[in-house]
Amino acid sequence: MKDNPYTDNKELLIIPDAVHTDLYDGGGKDAIPFDKLEQFFSENMR
């Protein structure tokens, strides 16, 4: 696994008070961090 080119581009994002199902559809909390997802993918998907 040490030679895997995809081991460096990871980020842990903790969303306070969200449970995993909130991230499927946002729940009533608008918990999906679309701005952070867009930033991460635009920086790491080349």
Secondary structure, 3 states (H helix, E strand, C coil): CCCCCCCCCCCCCCCCCCCCCHHHHCCCCCCCCHHHHHHHHHHHCC
